[in-house]
Amino acid sequence: TRPVPRRSWLRAGLALGLPLALGRRIGRAADDVDAPAATSGPTLGDFRRQRFQVGLTMSAVGGPCREIFASLPVPAEWPEQRVEIVNEETSIDVRRLRYRTLPGGGVRQLLVDIPVLPVGQQARVLVTLELERAALIAPEDTGRLSIPPKPAKELKPFLLPGPSIETRHPKVVKFAKPLGDGLEGWEKVEAIYDGVRERIEYRDGPLKGAARALADGWGDCEELTCLFIACARIHGIPARTVWVEGHCYPEFHLVDDEGQGAWFPCQAAGTRAFGSMPDQLPILQKGDSFRDPDRPGKTLRYVSEFCRGAAMADAGSPRVEWIRGPA
């Protein structure tokens, strides 16, 4: 479904799939490279507190099922978002809940194990989170910021092609190259941002990627985000997708004159916001090229819910209804 995202013992435990006690912070999804620099990164504005729920209800159709496994993306902590688990509800059929971080960070998952689900019985999982999401304010002094000359290892994936982000497509490259010509740092990225918004008319529609949006001249928030990210990466600027409830937008990475880096958001579709983000929607995940061990061989643009199970005596199959949204 399209969404219409400290190294410590806690973070290590989540990565290994260990249980998390109620009332504990859910931890960061990515490495310290994601933390904004204290002096030149975006400033945290007002926090909005809200409760958010993820979970599922499941029944066996046509016969009992066994060895059921499900994974659900859950909001994680970022510099602008704090997350705490306040309640976990499970039915008697659920053996355990675990949490893990996918390789490369950016996505937390809730893992659900159900050994056996009889016909006529419903399994249920409901995790309630308390989120505090801050608005982001652009720095006043942007002259200190530049494109990282030697991006850190953690940033290199955000310079590569990805699903719907065709950085090697000839027409995308041709469009991107002259953007920000003669400019550096913040001004160059802003010229790319304005160039994309001027070229692509915002219109709702199915996902079609950067190259097709460029050819058509229109697209929705995903297309505008894809094209901005593709153009930024072509210029050597790390960029990635931020997935929020019902929407997405890009963010880009710059460093200051002391070599400290930070991520800066921009609103690709809708009201202009460059280097700042007034929206305070829950962040579901960050990134746009993921590998999920339960879906081998696939590169995922967005990590959706997943379920598998086996029928007993080849008779049944699990039917799932996913829960995701404000409490």
C-alpha positions, -999 to 999 in steps of 0.1 A, spaced: 0 0 0 14 34 -9 12 57 22 -18 78 11 96 69 84 222 66 191 239 37 192 228 22 225 218 -12 240 182 -3 231 189 3 195 210 -28 193 182 -49 208 157 -37 183 181 -45 154 184 -81 168 146 -85 171 145 -84 209 114 -74 228 109 -38 239 95 -29 272 64 -7 274 71 29 281 105 28 265 116 50 236 116 31 203 150 44 193 165 58 162 162 41 128 195 53 113 230 62 123 243 94 139 249 108 104 212 117 104 215 140 134 214 177 125 245 197 133 240 219 164 250 251 147 240 249 110 213 222 108 175 229 109 161 241 142 133 222 159 101 241 162 70 234 182 63 197 189 29 182 182 20 152 204 -3 125 191 -10 88 195 -6 65 165 -15 28 162 -2 -1 141 -14 -36 141 -36 -63 124 -66 -85 127 -63 -119 111 -86 -149 105 -81 -183 88 -102 -187 57 -112 -222 44 -93 -241 72 -68 -236 100 -34 -220 93 0 -224 109 34 -207 109 20 -173 103 45 -144 102 37 -108 96 58 -76 95 45 -40 98 65 -8 94 63 14 126 73 50 132 108 54 146 128 82 162 144 109 142 158 142 153 124 158 147 103 128 160 102 111 194 84 78 197 74 58 228 54 25 230 26 30 255 6 -2 250 8 -36 232 -24 -57 229 -23 -92 216 -48 -120 214 -40 -155 228 -30 -169 194 0 -145 191 32 -161 203 54 -129 205 61 -95 192 95 -83 181 111 -53 165 139 -49 140 156 -24 118 162 -32 82 198 -30 68 208 6 62 184 21 87 154 41 78 127 15 86 116 -1 118 94 -32 116 71 -49 141 73 -86 137 44 -109 146 45 -147 151 13 -168 152 20 -206 154 -16 -218 147 -48 -200 139 -80 -222 140 -110 -216 118 -134 -191 133 -109 -175 156 -94 -141 151 -59 -130 160 -53 -94 169 -23 -72 175 -25 -35 183 5 -14 193 -2 22 205 26 47 202 29 82 215 46 105 189 61 140 194 67 155 159 85 188 156 82 213 127 116 221 112 129 257 107 156 265 81 189 279 94 195 316 91 231 313 79 231 291 49 263 305 34 284 280 55 267 250 39 281 230 10 278 198 -9 299 171 9 331 166 -12 336 131 3 303 118 15 304 94 46 298 57 39 263 60 53 254 87 27 266 69 -4 233 49 -9 216 82 -12 236 91 -43 226 60 -63 197 52 -86 167 37 -69 132 25 -78 115 54 -97 146 75 -92 163 71 -126 196 91 -121 211 75 -153 181 81 -176 194 104 -204 165 128 -203 167 131 -165 204 138 -167 199 164 -195 172 182 -174 193 181 -142 227 192 -155 220 229 -161 200 234 -129 220 256 -105 247 262 -130 274 285 -115 259 282 -80 272 263 -49 258 248 -18 224 259 -5 218 281 -35 225 253 -59 201 229 -42 174 256 -41 178 262 -78 173 224 -84 142 226 -62 127 255 -80 135 240 -114 117 208 -106 86 227 -92 85 249 -123 88 220 -147 63 196 -131 27 205 -125 13 189 -94 -15 165 -102 -28 133 -85 -21 101 -103 -4 67 -102 32 62 -94 53 66 -126 87 78 -115 110 107 -123 116 100 -160 79 96 -169 69 126 -149 95 147 -167 82 135 -201 45 141 -191 52 174 -173 30 165 -143 29 142 -113 19 139 -77 40 143 -46 59 111 -53 69 122 -88 80 156 -77 100 140 -49 115 114 -72 126 140 -97 141 164 -71 160 135 -56 173 122 -89 185 157 -99 201 163 -65 220 129 -67 231 137 -103 248 168 -88 264 147 -60 240 159 -33 228 131 -10 190 130 -10 162 107 1 124 103 5 107 110 38 74 90 40 47 105 63 11 95 67 -6 102 34 23 121 18 60 121 10 87 148 5 124 149 0 153 159 21 189 166 12 222 165 30 248 193 33 278 200 55 291 231 72 326 246 71 335 224 100 325 193 81 294 186 102 264 174 82 227 177 85 195 167 66 172 195 53 136 189 42 118 206 14 81 204 3 83 192 -33 45 193 -38 22 220 -25 31 252 -6 67 262 -11 89 252 19 127 249 12 150 238 41 121 238 65 90 217 71 59 231 88 40 198 85 40 176 116 26 144 102 40 111 117 72 100 99 68 64 88 102 58 72 130 75 54 147 62 23 136 48 -11 157 17 -18 152 -10 8 159 -48 11 136 -68 33 149 -103 42 114 -116 40 111 -105 3 144 -116 -11 154 -104 -46 133 -73 -44 143 -37 -40 115 -18 -23 108 19 -27 85 18 3 83 -10 29 47 -20 32 31 -46 54 39 -83 47 23 -116 57 29 -153 50 15 -185 64 9 -222 56 -24 -241 54 -30 -271 76 -40 -300 53 -38 -276 24 -72 -262 34 -68 -226 47 -52 -193 41 -48 -162 64 -69 -131 57 -54 -99 71 -67 -64 78 -39 -40 86 -42 -12 111 -22 20 107 -33 55 117 -41 80 145 -54 64 177 
